[in-house]
């Protein structure tokens, strides 16, 4: 019977057949402290709007992200995406729906998983987005970095269906480990 190794012990790729005593796994994977951020926005958002919700460092690792809505708007849906922060939170778009596409907000929802797009949340794939440094998760979408660019990103909501009839309250929560 063979002894196999996780990424805490092996740097030989995905096979994990050989022990590497020099492997030093980042704190974000082996013993990081889970952190929490929460952002809330209220409005009658239109498809021409962008709502910047929260900022992360490119090395931060998103573990869970949840979207909630009070459902008071007669219609409404949002994409959950990523952009560069920029000097006045006006940075370039990286991927408009990296985390979620057309999540309906016109129905009240307590917490809906917002790491649902393109297999990002799947733990069964070798390079799933859950727990990857944010810059690597961005590269699963439309991002193109091959190493940590040392930048900050904003998580943003972009309405795909304009909100109607009443202001709606949208809350985004994120659990993550710091990339520091």
MOGIDA-V526286 format. One record per residue. N is the residue number from 1. OMEGA is omega in whole degrees, 0 to 359 (* if undefined). NEAR is the number of other ideal C-beta (glycine too) atoms within 10 Angstrom. Layout:
N_OMEGA_NEAR ; N_OMEGA_NEAR
This chain:
1_184_3 ; 2_172_5 ; 3_181_9 ; 4_185_12 ; 5_175_16 ; 6_179_10 ; 7_174_15 ; 8_185_11 ; 9_188_16 ; 10_175_17 ; 11_186_14 ; 12_180_14 ; 13_187_10 ; 14_185_9 ; 15_177_9 ; 16_182_17 ; 17_185_12 ; 18_178_13 ; 19_176_13 ; 20_184_11 ; 21_179_5 ; 22_181_5 ; 23_176_15 ; 24_182_9 ; 25_181_13 ; 26_180_14 ; 27_179_13 ; 28_179_20 ; 29_190_15 ; 30_183_11 ; 31_181_9 ; 32_175_18 ; 33_179_8 ; 34_179_11 ; 35_185_14 ; 36_171_9 ; 37_178_16 ; 38_177_12 ; 39_181_16 ; 40_177_11 ; 41_179_16 ; 42_178_12 ; 43_174_14 ; 44_190_15 ; 45_180_23 ; 46_181_12 ; 47_177_12 ; 48_183_8 ; 49_169_16 ; 50_180_17 ; 51_178_17 ; 52_189_17 ; 53_184_21 ; 54_185_16 ; 55_177_14 ; 56_172_22 ; 57_183_18 ; 58_179_22 ; 59_178_19 ; 60_183_24 ; 61_178_24 ; 62_179_23 ; 63_178_17 ; 64_174_17 ; 65_185_25 ; 66_177_17 ; 67_177_23 ; 68_179_19 ; 69_177_23 ; 70_175_16 ; 71_183_16 ; 72_179_16 ; 73_180_25 ; 74_177_11 ; 75_177_14 ; 76_175_26 ; 77_182_20 ; 78_166_28 ; 79_175_20 ; 80_187_25 ; 81_187_25 ; 82_174_24 ; 83_171_22 ; 84_183_17 ; 85_183_18 ; 86_185_13 ; 87_178_6 ; 88_185_6 ; 89_180_14 ; 90_185_12 ; 91_183_18 ; 92_177_8 ; 93_175_15 ; 94_179_23 ; 95_186_20 ; 96_182_18 ; 97_181_20 ; 98_186_28 ; 99_181_29 ; 100_181_23 ; 101_172_16 ; 102_177_14 ; 103_185_23 ; 104_181_15 ; 105_182_28 ; 106_174_19 ; 107_180_11 ; 108_176_12 ; 109_181_17 ; 110_178_8 ; 111_177_11 ; 112_180_16 ; 113_180_13 ; 114_173_24 ; 115_190_23 ; 116_188_18 ; 117_169_21 ; 118_176_16 ; 119_183_14 ; 120_185_22 ; 121_185_21 ; 122_177_13 ; 123_184_7 ; 124_178_6 ; 125_184_12 ; 126_181_7 ; 127_176_13 ; 128_182_16 ; 129_181_24 ; 130_178_17 ; 131_175_18 ; 132_169_18 ; 133_186_22 ; 134_180_26 ; 135_177_23 ; 136_176_19 ; 137_178_27 ; 138_180_24 ; 139_173_18 ; 140_176_18 ; 141_184_19 ; 142_179_14 ; 143_184_19 ; 144_181_9 ; 145_177_15 ; 146_173_9 ; 147_183_8 ; 148_182_14 ; 149_179_15 ; 150_181_11 ; 151_173_16 ; 152_179_16 ; 153_170_25 ; 154_168_22 ; 155_183_24 ; 156_174_25 ; 157_176_26 ; 158_180_19 ; 159_174_24 ; 160_172_17 ; 161_181_17 ; 162_176_15 ; 163_181_25 ; 164_169_13 ; 165_181_12 ; 166_174_13 ; 167_179_13 ; 168_177_23 ; 169_179_16 ; 170_178_25 ; 171_176_18 ; 172_178_23 ; 173_179_18 ; 174_171_22 ; 175_186_14 ; 176_170_22 ; 177_182_21 ; 178_178_15 ; 179_182_19 ; 180_*_10
